[in-house]
Every structure is written in C-alpha cells, then in structure tokens.
Amino acid sequence: MCKDCGCGIDPNTHSHGSYAHAHEHPKGQEHTHPHVHPHEHPHEHPHGPATPAMPETRTVELQQKILSRNDEQAEKNRAWLKAHGVVAVNLISSPGTGKTYLLERTLEGLRGKVKCAVITGDQRTDNDARRLMGKGAEVRQIETINSCHLDAEQVGRLLPEVAGGGVKLLFIENVGNLVCPSAFDLGESFKIALLSTTEGEDKPVKYPTLLSSAPVAILTKMDLVPYLDWNAASCRAALRQIRPGVFIFELSAKTGLGMEAWLDYLIKLTA
C-alpha cells in the first residue's frame, strides 16, 4: 500500500504500469544538479490484544520493504546516469500545474543546444508523450494504471533506450500528485517542485514533504497573476519557510516570461 495516500496499490510488485513508446529522430537534429528522499515510517503500538495490533505492524513492515527495494533500484539508476553523464530532474506537481506545456516549450528552447530525453508518467493514455513528440527528444510514456507515482524500477527499465546515445538532460515528468511521488526516489539528480499561481500561495506549508526535498521550485502561470487573488511575496516566503535557500523560478510558458533564465539554468547544468 502506498504509505502516503493509502491508494491500495502495492508498489512492491513493480508491475503496475505499461509503457508507450514515442520516438522522434528529426534529420540532422541532435536530441538534445541536489537530492533528498523522505522515508517516514509511522511507529504506533496500541496497547491491547495482540490480534488488532498485527495488521498495523505488517503495514509498517511492508512500507519499509517497498521503499527499501525502491531505494536499491534508485541507486542503480543514479549510478547508470552518472556513468553516462546524464543529469536527471524529477518534475513533481499537482495535476494542471502545466508540467507538460512547460516541457514542450523547454524542449523547443533547448533544441540544438542540449540533447534531451523525457520519461513521462500518467495513470492512463499516452497523451503527454504525443504532445512532446517532434521536439527533438526521445520520449517514453509510462502508464501507471492505478498507481499515483512512478517508481525506480519503471524508470530504470527505460534508461538504456531513452537516455543513452549522448543524452545530457533527462526530464522525468511524474504523475500529477504532491504526496506520493515525493516519497519515491527514482535515482534522479534532484527534484523540482512546480506550483501554479492558481493553487494558492500556502501550498508549500500544506505539502511540506515535497517542498522540503526539492532544491528548485517553479511558480508557473505567472501571466494569470493580474486576474488572481494571489500574493507572490507570501508564496516565496512559504517556500523558503519549508526550504531555506530554495532556488525559485517565476515564469509563464505561454507568454515566455522567465523562460530565458530557466533555459540558461538548464544549459549550465549540463555544461
């Protein structure tokens, strides 16, 4: 069972998902760091008859087993990425924050400058992979079916085919969820948290697990600020309350606001 949302899925099976392949090889076009993973294990031991306590004990043991196995694979992924000179960023946000649209504009901006690849996760469909095709990057879609996050085994199986051949920057677009993805290390170089202006400035303090583990945060949809009751200074303060020193980008993929600084940052990551 996923320890954070209680979704009922057992990631220990490591078989919950299917893969859709989207390839793009434009002629003459090349395809074109911080990390924390929280592992919180509740240890409550109610006093009373032995039988009622057993299910909880088993749940804790299962959670530890799931995360331990995932972490072992994540370290293998990290070693593989390091050996091949690939920087991998794990993009995490709630649904509708604009991860895929930002990736579209990002791949377009890096085309011919940095060889990129993408692994994108959703519960169903290959819609995101199809949107990202034609941008000069190798793209693979993972359908997690009922799982609320990607895991290290799913990512590891795809690394040789999607991130080999000189790829310098791998984007992992996680399933839209602020809780579960933050608990599963994928072997990434570091996590990036995305928050949209439409979600409210108090999101960081509501979901501290993700924000405390992400050294970089992106505030998206800044073009909507004039139409919203949203306070940028309060949002920045909330982010820094949870993660002092967090690096914050404020941008709009639609208008291009802040995109130049974002692209420059990514280029320097791979230099």
Disulfide bonds with the S-S distance in Angstrom:
none
